[in-house]
């Protein structure tokens, strides 16, 4: 529900400020102008200065007064103020032409079929009354086309057309300011909360909005609210519209008189209209000349023009969006609100060259205290030795400027002193969660006439300031779940590990946000058949300039008495299944370094467990088996390692892709070790996150192409949750504490992966079960037997896991069928259409420019927005909190356990 999303965004991120300061800084209108407007309105008998009341608006509100009695009078008064602004100051004073309409009876129209059917009471919409009515007619024409497409008799089609034309009262694309009205003011919280659902929808539909303003009227008390990506801020003391007409006029007049950037519009991006001659082909969406046909059928396909610096910094160039790659987070009211487009250069689109390079443009509101993502990419020195070949490649970047200043939420809010309060009615559970978020009851804010809003919410004293940032990447691809076959899936996972390794060792950068959407399948040809993997999205990365050399392994002549004693004791007692073992000196020296600070028996236990898991005692004819480094999964680390022990945490709460995070990251507790020491996010945690990405693919996908398993699709779900749904819930969809606890349990019950989790893999992924067991084993051993002493090598596992992947890849490719599966063929077809989208867009642009008509919409397979997480937010919450209570698969389609325990042998 949209209310839950609002609660998730604004829990502990809502504030109020002094009403006078709010109005004078955010909605400034000169006092003389307000006085002249009031005089004009009094002359026209819109406001009675004697009785101090607005014409038609209720003054005394009792239990018999309904909300409907406010609608028409409020619209009439607001339009009268608009008219007075136009007449009084002349056309040049009105910056944005708007009209106010009663919208309570029908939800505004939307290009999104899944848009919530919410109904603001009143709307300020772009354009004059005549322009708005013309827009309504175009919406009705669109509805007529839809009605014809739906079929039916002529009478039925006419009935549908009439109903849709009648209902087309507004369009979310044209909403300037929403208004919520209630006939009582006992509790402001639900009113503001409802208003926020409208403001969130404006963000969702209008990607060129930096912030949204909204009005809440309770009885005769008006409050003004502003929502940006730092949360919500509003007026602390309500305005009595009858007794304080000047303030009411100031609010309504400001919405027409202020510059667009002062009212939330992003003046740094424009609509691209190739059917208009230059320079009119680039225009802001709020311009009076904009028509319904200038927007595409969906938010993904509307072409936007955005200027960015050239790669060499010598100037600026314009990029045109061809298709939205990720748009669902544009509606976020507190956070980065990341939007991603596939883009091309305007010069290439309108030029004659046959070659057009595609780029990816990413926009987000990052915390001011965070480093720009481009800084992390810039630290990687790419060369001919393939360093960085598996990391996204940056083209250009910038922090956006509006009117010559960096566009920050602090500047939007004019650094107003604020008091925190909460509008959330409960603590939501979301896929992305703040790490330091606590669960607590929200305080209700009581508002009485003329009384200030109070709160007991323990929000930060001030909101997290954010800045609008953009970067252009040369890297284009599809999330890993869109693999075409098992070999490609394995290669992409391997390449992601290589990219992560390059960032870690060569750049001192740790990713910290591994997810399905951050590992890309990148095409190397025009049809997407030849690909490689890359790791992208360094929003939450951390870096260090400090490195340390691993502790040197000592030759035996340098051993002290303690080392000699432990070496002798180890080899004296090392016997498994009647086979004696002898650890080589070099291997023992490496082990000794790793087990400094651990209990004396831990080293022996480690060696014993490796022997048993690797089945090294299988040859009973050997009287003594010599164990070398490679036998004991020891790969001496000679490279200097990044030291993040002194890394300062960012001031702002860091959001993470929780479904793939390690237990240690989620709980800030060690799997097995001293929990009096803080967890330092390191490479081992990211390697584990990639393991959970792989598990998620095996559990939730039905094979190539990214399709979700039939059993997990919402149309096939009903009644009690299946065992598969429970497993997916426990490990990916559950609240953070439940998810963390299940990962901790699995760590202590290694066999559960094989006996409980892997039987739920889709049968297509049966060949990956031995690899998943090996990966889990290597992680468990690395966590269990790591050292906690300074400068001890962190078990990065890169070499071991890459070797296991390549061994599995070789085995699978040697037995792969020569004929591709139908799902593989379908995925390759989708890729060809996607990769041809740029040329098709250019063809449409050329045709549009020649015929002077709007770009015709074209449809491509898989054009729907890519779900970056690949989770199942549409499922009901489960009461299962422990995966060990989940039974076997409910049907054969949910996978089968391996016939015998898969063991990867040396």
ZAMARGU-4260 file (C-alpha; in steps of 0.2 Angstrom, whole numbers, plus 5000, padded with zeros to 4 digits):
<rodrens>
0) 5000/5000/5000 | 5006/5018/4996 | 5003/5022/5015 | 5015/5009/5020 | 5028/5016/5008
5) 5025/5034/5015 | 5028/5027/5032 | 5044/5018/5027 | 5050/5034/5019 | 5045/5047/5033
10) 5048/5037/5049 | 5060/5048/5058 | 5062/5059/5043 | 5048/5072/5046 | 5050/5089/5053
15) 5041/5106/5056 | 5048/5123/5056 | 5042/5140/5062 | 5027/5145/5050 | 5033/5163/5047
20) 5050/5158/5043 | 5044/5144/5032 | 5033/5156/5022 | 5046/5170/5020 | 5060/5158/5015
25) 5051/5144/5005 | 5036/5154/4998 | 5042/5172/4998 | 5030/5185/4991 | 5033/5204/4994
30) 5021/5211/5008 | 5016/5225/4996 | 5011/5212/4983 | 5000/5203/4996 | 4992/5219/5002
35) 4987/5224/4984 | 4980/5206/4981 | 4970/5207/4997 | 4963/5224/4992 | 4959/5218/4974
40) 4950/5202/4982 | 4941/5213/4994 | 4935/5224/4980 | 4928/5209/4970 | 4920/5203/4986
45) 4930/5187/4987 | 4936/5191/5004 | 4925/5201/5017 | 4937/5212/5027 | 4922/5216/5039
50) 4917/5199/5044 | 4935/5192/5040 | 4930/5177/5030 | 4932/5170/5012 | 4917/5169/5001
55) 4908/5152/5002 | 4921/5144/5014 | 4914/5138/5030 | 4919/5148/5045 | 4910/5139/5059
60) 4913/5120/5057 | 4903/5108/5067 | 4898/5090/5066 | 4886/5093/5052 | 4899/5101/5041
65) 4905/5090/5027 | 4921/5090/5018 | 4912/5092/5001 | 4906/5110/5007 | 4924/5115/5006
70) 4929/5109/4989 | 4920/5122/4977 | 4923/5137/4988 | 4941/5133/4990 | 4944/5131/4971
75) 4934/5147/4968 | 4945/5157/4980 | 4961/5150/4974 | 4957/5153/4956 | 4952/5171/4961
80) 4969/5174/4969 | 4977/5167/4953 | 4967/5179/4943 | 4971/5193/4954 | 4990/5189/4952
85) 4988/5189/4933 | 4978/5205/4932 | 4987/5215/4945 | 5005/5211/4940 | 5003/5208/4922
90) 5007/5192/4913 | 5026/5193/4916 | 5023/5192/4935 | 5015/5175/4933 | 5029/5162/4931
95) 5018/5146/4930 | 5001/5147/4924 | 4990/5135/4935 | 4972/5132/4938 | 4963/5124/4953
100) 4951/5110/4951 | 4940/5099/4962 | 4947/5082/4960 | 4939/5072/4974 | 4927/5061/4964
105) 4939/5053/4952 | 4958/5048/4953 | 4969/5058/4941 | 4974/5048/4926 | 4991/5040/4925
110) 5002/5032/4912 | 5005/5018/4924 | 4992/5004/4925 | 4998/5000/4943 | 4996/5017/4949
115) 4987/5018/4966 | 4969/5024/4964 | 4971/5039/4976 | 4960/5054/4975 | 4966/5071/4980
120) 4952/5083/4986 | 4959/5098/4976 | 4973/5100/4964 | 4983/5115/4956 | 4986/5109/4939
125) 4997/5116/4926 | 4990/5128/4913 | 4975/5139/4912 | 4957/5133/4913 | 4956/5132/4894
130) 4973/5123/4893 | 4968/5111/4906 | 4952/5107/4897 | 4961/5104/4881 | 4973/5092/4890
135) 4957/5083/4896 | 4951/5081/4879 | 4967/5073/4873 | 4966/5061/4888 | 4949/5057/4882
140) 4955/5053/4865 | 4968/5042/4872 | 4954/5033/4882 | 4944/5031/4866 | 4958/5022/4858
145) 4959/5011/4873 | 4941/5008/4873 | 4941/5002/4855 | 4956/4991/4858 | 4946/4983/4872
150) 4933/4978/4860 | 4914/4977/4863 | 4898/4983/4854 | 4897/5001/4848 | 4886/5005/4862
155) 4898/4997/4875 | 4912/5007/4867 | 4903/5023/4867 | 4898/5020/4885 | 4916/5017/4890
160) 4922/5033/4881 | 4909/5043/4889 | 4914/5037/4906 | 4932/5039/4903 | 4930/5056/4896
165) 4920/5062/4911 | 4932/5055/4923 | 4947/5063/4915 | 4947/5077/4927 | 4966/5078/4929
170) 4982/5069/4925 | 4996/5066/4937 | 5008/5073/4924 | 5000/5090/4926 | 4998/5091/4945
175) 5007/5106/4952 | 5001/5105/4970 | 4989/5093/4979 | 4977/5098/4993 | 4969/5087/5007
180) 4954/5093/5016 | 4946/5087/5032 | 4931/5095/5041 | 4939/5093/5059 | 4957/5096/5066
185) 4957/5085/5080 | 4972/5075/5073 | 4983/5082/5059 | 4993/5066/5057 | 4981/5056/5046
190) 4978/5071/5035 | 4996/5075/5032 | 4999/5056/5029 | 4986/5056/5016 | 4993/5071/5008
195) 5010/5063/5007 | 5003/5049/4997 | 4998/5062/4983 | 5016/5070/4984 | 5024/5053/4982
200) 5013/5049/4967 | 5019/5066/4959 | 5037/5060/4962 | 5032/5044/4953 | 5025/5052/4938
205) 5035/5067/4936 | 5054/5063/4936 | 5059/5081/4934 | 5053/5086/4951 | 5066/5090/4964
210) 5053/5093/4978 | 5034/5094/4979 | 5023/5106/4989 | 5006/5101/4997 | 4992/5109/5007
215) 4982/5102/5021 | 4966/5111/5027 | 4958/5105/5043 | 4942/5115/5047 | 4949/5133/5044
220) 4967/5128/5048 | 4980/5127/5034 | 4997/5119/5034 | 5010/5119/5021 | 5021/5104/5017
225) 5036/5102/5007 | 5043/5084/5003 | 5061/5082/4995 | 5073/5068/4996 | 5078/5072/5014
230) 5060/5069/5020 | 5045/5080/5025 | 5045/5098/5032 | 5030/5108/5036 | 5023/5123/5045
235) 5023/5121/5064 | 5008/5132/5068 | 4993/5131/5056 | 4986/5146/5047 | 4968/5152/5050
240) 4963/5156/5032 | 4949/5168/5038 | 4959/5177/5052 | 4975/5177/5043 | 4971/5181/5024
245) 4988/5188/5020 | 4996/5172/5024 | 4984/5162/5014 | 4986/5174/4999 | 5004/5172/5001
250) 5004/5153/4999 | 4992/5153/4984 | 5000/5167/4975 | 5018/5160/4978 | 5013/5145/4968
255) 5010/5155/4953 | 5022/5170/4955 | 5038/5161/4960 | 5051/5154/4948 | 5049/5135/4943
260) 5064/5130/4952 | 5058/5138/4968 | 5042/5127/4966 | 5051/5110/4964 | 5054/5109/4946
265) 5071/5103/4939 | 5076/5116/4926 | 5092/5106/4922 | 5081/5093/4911 | 5069/5096/4897
270) 5057/5086/4886 | 5064/5081/4869 | 5052/5084/4855 | 5060/5080/4838 | 5044/5085/4829
275) 5048/5104/4834 | 5062/5113/4825 | 5077/5119/4836 | 5077/5126/4849 | 5059/5122/4853
280) 5062/5103/4852 | 5069/5105/4870 | 5057/5112/4882 | 5053/5111/4901 | 5038/5100/4905
285) 5029/5114/4913 | 5030/5126/4898 | 5013/5131/4891 | 5017/5124/4874 | 5018/5106/4881
290) 5005/5095/4875 | 4999/5077/4880 | 5007/5069/4865 | 5024/5076/4870 | 5024/5062/4883
295) 5026/5044/4879 | 5014/5030/4885 | 5025/5026/4900 | 5037/5035/4911 | 5050/5023/4904
300) 5049/5029/4886 | 5047/5048/4888 | 5063/5056/4880 | 5072/5068/4891 | 5086/5079/4887
305) 5100/5081/4900 | 5116/5091/4899 | 5132/5083/4906 | 5151/5088/4905 | 5161/5080/4891
310) 5173/5066/4895 | 5188/5078/4894 | 5180/5092/4903 | 5181/5104/4888 | 5163/5108/4888
315) 5145/5101/4889 | 5135/5090/4878 | 5116/5084/4878 | 5111/5066/4881 | 5093/5060/4876
320) 5085/5046/4886 | 5080/5031/4875 | 5072/5021/4889 | 5071/5020/4907 | 5081/5006/4915
325) 5076/5009/4933 | 5062/5021/4937 | 5053/5013/4952 | 5063/5022/4965 | 5059/5040/4958
330) 5045/5040/4971 | 5055/5039/4986 | 5053/5053/4998 | 5068/5050/5009 | 5084/5042/5001
335) 5093/5043/4985 | 5078/5041/4973 | 5089/5033/4960 | 5084/5034/4942 | 5093/5026/4928
340) 5091/5029/4909 | 5098/5021/4893 | 5104/5037/4884 | 5113/5043/4868 | 5120/5059/4863
345) 5109/5071/4854 | 5122/5075/4841 | 5123/5056/4837 | 5104/5055/4836 | 5102/5070/4824
350) 5118/5066/4815 | 5121/5054/4800 | 5134/5042/4807 | 5129/5024/4806 | 5137/5020/4823
355) 5128/5026/4839 | 5135/5022/4856 | 5123/5019/4870 | 5127/5026/4888 | 5119/5024/4904
360) 5114/5040/4914 | 5111/5038/4933 | 5103/5051/4944 | 5102/5051/4963 | 5101/5061/4978
365) 5116/5056/4988 | 5120/5062/5006 | 5131/5077/5005 | 5143/5069/5017 | 5146/5054/5005
370) 5159/5053/4992 | 5153/5054/4974 | 5152/5037/4966 | 5163/5044/4952 | 5178/5045/4964
375) 5178/5027/4967 | 5178/5023/4949 | 5192/5035/4946 | 5204/5027/4958 | 5205/5011/4947
380) 5220/5013/4935 | 5214/5003/4920 | 5228/4995/4909 | 5231/4982/4896 | 5232/4969/4909
385) 5213/4969/4910 | 5213/4978/4927 | 5196/4985/4928 | 5189/4975/4913 | 5175/4968/4925
390) 5171/4985/4933 | 5159/4998/4926 | 5167/5012/4916 | 5164/5030/4920 | 5161/5043/4906
395) 5157/5059/4915 | 5149/5065/4931 | 5143/5081/4941 | 5133/5088/4955 | 5119/5097/4947
400) 5118/5115/4949 | 5102/5125/4949 | 5103/5144/4946 | 5122/5143/4949 | 5121/5133/4965
405) 5123/5115/4969 | 5106/5108/4971 | 5105/5102/4989 | 5090/5099/5000 | 5098/5111/5013
410) 5097/5125/5000 | 5079/5119/4995 | 5074/5121/5014 | 5085/5137/5016 | 5093/5128/5031
415) 5077/5131/5041 | 5078/5127/5060 | 5067/5112/5062 | 5059/5101/5075 | 5057/5082/5072
420) 5040/5073/5072 | 5033/5058/5064 | 5018/5055/5053 | 5020/5036/5052 | 5007/5025/5061
425) 5018/5009/5061 | 5035/5003/5058 | 5035/4996/5040 | 5046/4982/5034 | 5054/4985/5017
430) 5067/4977/5006 | 5079/4992/5009 | 5081/4996/5027 | 5092/5009/5036 | 5105/4999/5047
435) 5102/5010/5062 | 5083/5010/5061 | 5075/5006/5077 | 5057/4999/5079 | 5047/5011/5090
440) 5029/5017/5091 | 5026/5033/5082 | 5019/5048/5092 | 5003/5056/5087 | 5003/5075/5084
445) 4987/5084/5091 | 4983/5100/5082 | 4971/5112/5090 | 4966/5129/5082 | 4981/5140/5083
450) 4992/5127/5092 | 5009/5122/5087 | 5012/5104/5082 | 5022/5094/5096 | 5030/5077/5095
455) 5040/5065/5105 | 5048/5056/5090 | 5067/5053/5092 | 5072/5058/5075 | 5088/5067/5071
460) 5088/5085/5076 | 5091/5090/5057 | 5087/5080/5041 | 5101/5072/5031 | 5106/5085/5018
465) 5107/5078/5000 | 5114/5084/4984 | 5107/5079/4966 | 5121/5070/4957 | 5122/5062/4940
470) 5135/5051/4931 | 5136/5044/4913 | 5143/5026/4912 | 5149/5018/4896 | 5144/5001/4903
475) 5128/4994/4897 | 5120/4977/4902 | 5107/4967/4910 | 5106/4961/4928 | 5113/4944/4931
480) 5096/4936/4933 | 5094/4938/4914 | 5107/4925/4910 | 5105/4915/4894 | 5112/4899/4901
485) 5121/4891/4915 | 5139/4894/4908 | 5135/4913/4905 | 5128/4914/4923 | 5144/4906/4930
490) 5156/4917/4919 | 5147/4933/4925 | 5148/4928/4943 | 5167/4924/4941 | 5169/4941/4932
495) 5160/4950/4946 | 5172/4942/4958 | 5187/4948/4947 | 5180/4965/4946 | 5178/4966/4965
500) 5195/4959/4968 | 5202/4973/4956 | 5193/4987/4966 | 5199/4979/4983 | 5217/4977/4979
505) 5221/4990/4965 | 5210/5004/4971 | 5207/5001/4990 | 5189/5001/4987 | 5176/4990/4995
510) 5159/4989/4986 | 5148/4985/5001 | 5131/4983/4991 | 5132/4967/4981 | 5115/4964/4974
515) 5106/4956/4958 | 5105/4973/4950 | 5124/4977/4953 | 5131/4963/4943 | 5128/4965/4924
520) 5129/4954/4909 | 5137/4966/4896 | 5136/4962/4878 | 5151/4962/4867 | 5141/4961/4850
525) 5125/4967/4842 | 5115/4952/4847 | 5120/4949/4865 | 5127/4932/4862 | 5145/4935/4867
530) 5145/4943/4884 | 5156/4946/4900 | 5151/4952/4918 | 5154/4968/4926 | 5151/4975/4944
535) 5144/4992/4945 | 5135/5004/4957 | 5148/5011/4970 | 5136/5022/4979 | 5139/5014/4996
540) 5157/5009/4993 | 5171/5014/5005 | 5189/5017/5001 | 5206/5018/5010 | 5223/5024/5006
545) 5231/5013/5020 | 5237/4996/5016 | 5247/4983/5026 | 5258/4969/5022 | 5252/4952/5028
550) 5263/4944/5041 | 5277/4935/5034 | 5277/4916/5035 | 5293/4911/5045 | 5305/4898/5039
555) 5308/4884/5051 | 5325/4891/5057 | 5316/4906/5063 | 5303/4897/5073 | 5302/4900/5092
560) 5300/4887/5105 | 5281/4889/5105 | 5279/4886/5086 | 5291/4871/5087 | 5280/4863/5101
565) 5264/4866/5092 | 5270/4859/5076 | 5276/4843/5085 | 5260/4841/5094 | 5249/4844/5079
570) 5258/4830/5068 | 5259/4818/5083 | 5240/4818/5085 | 5234/4820/5067 | 5225/4804/5062
575) 5209/4802/5053 | 5201/4785/5049 | 5217/4775/5052 | 5227/4787/5041 | 5241/4797/5048
580) 5244/4815/5042 | 5259/4826/5042 | 5257/4845/5039 | 5272/4852/5029 | 5282/4866/5037
585) 5277/4879/5025 | 5258/4875/5027 | 5260/4875/5046 | 5269/4892/5046 | 5254/4899/5036
590) 5242/4891/5048 | 5251/4898/5063 | 5250/4916/5056 | 5231/4914/5054 | 5227/4907/5071
595) 5237/4919/5081 | 5225/4925/5095 | 5214/4909/5094 | 5213/4895/5106 | 5226/4882/5104
600) 5214/4868/5098 | 5207/4879/5084 | 5221/4875/5072 | 5220/4857/5075 | 5201/4857/5073
605) 5203/4867/5056 | 5215/4854/5049 | 5204/4840/5055 | 5188/4847/5047 | 5197/4850/5030
610) 5203/4832/5030 | 5186/4826/5033 | 5177/4837/5021 | 5189/4834/5007 | 5189/4816/5011
615) 5208/4816/5011 | 5209/4799/5021 | 5200/4790/5007 | 5216/4781/5001 | 5219/4769/5016
620) 5235/4762/5008 | 5244/4778/5012 | 5253/4776/5029 | 5257/4794/5030 | 5249/4808/5020
625) 5259/4824/5018 | 5248/4840/5018 | 5253/4855/5008 | 5246/4872/5007 | 5234/4868/4993
630) 5228/4852/5002 | 5222/4863/5016 | 5214/4876/5006 | 5228/4888/5010 | 5233/4901/4997
635) 5247/4912/5004 | 5242/4930/5002 | 5257/4940/4997 | 5248/4956/4991 | 5247/4971/5002
640) 5229/4972/5009 | 5218/4987/5011 | 5216/4992/5029 | 5198/4998/5034 | 5200/4997/5052
645) 5201/5015/5054 | 5187/5019/5042 | 5175/5032/5048 | 5157/5028/5047 | 5146/5041/5037
650) 5135/5052/5047 | 5120/5047/5037 | 5111/5030/5040 | 5118/5019/5026 | 5104/5009/5017
655) 5109/4992/5011 | 5102/4978/5000 | 5097/4969/5015 | 5091/4952/5007 | 5109/4948/5002
660) 5119/4955/5016 | 5129/4944/5028 | 5123/4941/5046 | 5138/4950/5052 | 5133/4966/5043
665) 5115/4965/5048 | 5118/4961/5066 | 5135/4969/5069 | 5140/4953/5077 | 5153/4940/5072
670) 5148/4923/5066 | 5161/4915/5077 | 5173/4926/5087 | 5175/4940/5099 | 5158/4950/5099
675) 5166/4963/5110 | 5174/4970/5094 | 5165/4979/5081 | 5162/4971/5064 | 5172/4979/5050
680) 5164/4977/5034 | 5177/4968/5023 | 5179/4958/5007 | 5173/4942/5015 | 5156/4950/5018
685) 5154/4955/5000 | 5159/4937/4994 | 5146/4931/5005 | 5133/4943/4998 | 5137/4936/4980
690) 5134/4919/4987 | 5116/4924/4993 | 5113/4932/4976 | 5117/4916/4968 | 5106/4907/4980
695) 5092/4919/4976 | 5093/4915/4957 | 5093/4896/4960 | 5078/4898/4972 | 5067/4911/4963
700) 5071/4909/4944 | 5064/4895/4932 | 5079/4896/4921 | 5086/4908/4907 | 5078/4925/4904
705) 5075/4931/4922 | 5057/4924/4923 | 5051/4921/4941 | 5046/4904/4945 | 5028/4899/4942
710) 5025/4895/4961 | 5031/4912/4966 | 5021/4923/4954 | 5007/4932/4963 | 4993/4925/4951
715) 4998/4907/4957 | 4999/4911/4975 | 4985/4909/4987 | 4981/4902/5004 | 4995/4895/5014
720) 5012/4898/5009 | 5022/4884/5001 | 5038/4877/5008 | 5047/4886/4993 | 5039/4903/4998
725) 5043/4900/5016 | 5062/4897/5012 | 5062/4913/5001 | 5054/4923/5014 | 5066/4917/5028
730) 5081/4921/5018 | 5076/4936/5007 | 5060/4944/5011 | 5059/4943/5030 | 5062/4957/5042
735) 5080/4961/5046 | 5081/4952/5062 | 5073/4936/5056 | 5084/4936/5040 | 5100/4938/5051
740) 5095/4925/5063 | 5092/4912/5049 | 5109/4915/5042 | 5117/4913/5059 | 5108/4896/5061
745) 5113/4890/5044 | 5131/4895/5048 | 5130/4883/5063 | 5121/4869/5054 | 5131/4867/5038
750) 5122/4852/5032 | 5105/4861/5031 | 5110/4869/5015 | 5110/4853/5007 | 5096/4845/5016
755) 5084/4859/5017 | 5088/4874/5006 | 5095/4866/4990 | 5080/4854/4988 | 5070/4869/4984
760) 5082/4874/4969 | 5073/4874/4953 | 5079/4858/4944 | 5087/4869/4930 | 5100/4873/4943
765) 5104/4856/4949 | 5121/4856/4941 | 5126/4871/4953 | 5123/4862/4969 | 5141/4855/4971
770) 5147/4873/4968 | 5135/4880/4981 | 5141/4868/4994 | 5159/4872/4990 | 5156/4890/4991
775) 5147/4888/5008 | 5161/4877/5015 | 5174/4890/5010 | 5165/4904/5018 | 5162/4894/5034
780) 5180/4889/5035 | 5186/4907/5032 | 5174/4915/5045 | 5177/4901/5058 | 5196/4901/5058
785) 5201/4919/5054 | 5212/4929/5065 | 5207/4944/5074 | 5225/4950/5077 | 5231/4966/5069
790) 5238/4964/5051 | 5232/4947/5050 | 5227/4942/5032 | 5208/4944/5028 | 5201/4928/5020
795) 5197/4936/5003 | 5193/4919/4995 | 5194/4926/4978 | 5206/4913/4971 | 5197/4898/4979
800) 5180/4902/4973 | 5185/4908/4956 | 5194/4891/4954 | 5178/4882/4960 | 5168/4891/4947
805) 5180/4888/4933 | 5180/4869/4937 | 5161/4869/4937 | 5160/4879/4921 | 5172/4867/4913
810) 5162/4852/4918 | 5146/4859/4912 | 5152/4865/4896 | 5159/4848/4892 | 5142/4840/4893
815) 5131/4855/4887 | 5119/4850/4873 | 5122/4858/4856 | 5104/4864/4854 | 5100/4879/4865
820) 5084/4878/4876 | 5068/4888/4871 | 5071/4899/4885 | 5089/4903/4879 | 5082/4907/4862
825) 5069/4919/4869 | 5082/4928/4880 | 5093/4930/4865 | 5078/4937/4855 | 5074/4949/4869
830) 5092/4955/4869 | 5092/4958/4850 | 5077/4969/4852 | 5084/4979/4867 | 5101/4981/4858
835) 5091/4987/4842 | 5081/5000/4853 | 5093/5014/4849 | 5092/5012/4831 | 5074/5011/4831
840) 5073/5027/4842 | 5083/5036/4830 | 5072/5030/4815 | 5057/5037/4824 | 5066/5053/4828
845) 5070/5056/4809 | 5053/5051/4804 | 5045/5063/4817 | 5057/5078/4812 | 5052/5075/4794
850) 5033/5074/4797 | 5032/5086/4811 | 5022/5073/4821 | 5026/5066/4839 | 5037/5051/4840
855) 5027/5035/4838 | 5027/5023/4852 | 5036/5007/4849 | 5035/4991/4859 | 5050/4980/4863
860) 5050/4963/4871 | 5054/4965/4890 | 5052/4983/4890 | 5045/4983/4907 | 5056/4990/4921
865) 5069/4978/4927 | 5066/4974/4946 | 5083/4976/4953 | 5081/4965/4968 | 5071/4952/4960
870) 5061/4948/4976 | 5043/4945/4980 | 5035/4961/4988 | 5018/4955/4982 | 5017/4940/4994
875) 5009/4941/5011 | 5020/4941/5026 | 5024/4924/5034 | 5023/4919/5052 | 5038/4907/5049
880) 5053/4914/5057 | 5065/4899/5057 | 5069/4890/5040 | 5072/4874/5050 | 5053/4872/5053
885) 5051/4872/5034 | 5047/4855/5026 | 5052/4847/5010 | 5047/4854/4993 | 5028/4853/4990
890) 5030/4846/4973 | 5042/4839/4961 | 5044/4855/4951 | 5052/4863/4966 | 5068/4853/4964
895) 5075/4837/4971 | 5089/4834/4983 | 5105/4827/4975 | 5105/4808/4975 | 5122/4808/4985
900) 5132/4821/4993 | 5142/4831/4980 | 5160/4832/4985 | 5173/4843/4976 | 5189/4833/4976
905) 5206/4839/4973
</rodrens>
